[in-house]
Amino acid sequence: MVNPIKLGFAFGSLVAIVHIGWVLVVAAGFGQTLVDFALRIHFFTPNTEVEPFEIGRALVLIAVAFSAAFIVATLGGAIWNSFNRMR
């Protein structure tokens, strides 16, 4: 059995930390370089543009990423527990 809420916070925090990393890359001015590199190593021609850093948008990104991951992990934990109760 897992605690779905704890799982939600753990996974949400992990996803938020990854997005904080992305926000820092964009704020430092390396976002476009990183996107271009990632696309090129996957055999794509880069045609996307990373927009300038905005603190408000960055905070929304982190909050939405945490919330979505929290919901997915909490539901996943609850489903996991329901399957384990069936035994």
HELIX and SHEET records of a PDB file:
HELIX    1   1 PRO A    4  ALA A   27  1                                  24    
HELIX    2   2 GLY A   31  ILE A   41  1                                  11    
HELIX    3   3 ILE A   55  ARG A   85  1                                  31    
END                                                                             
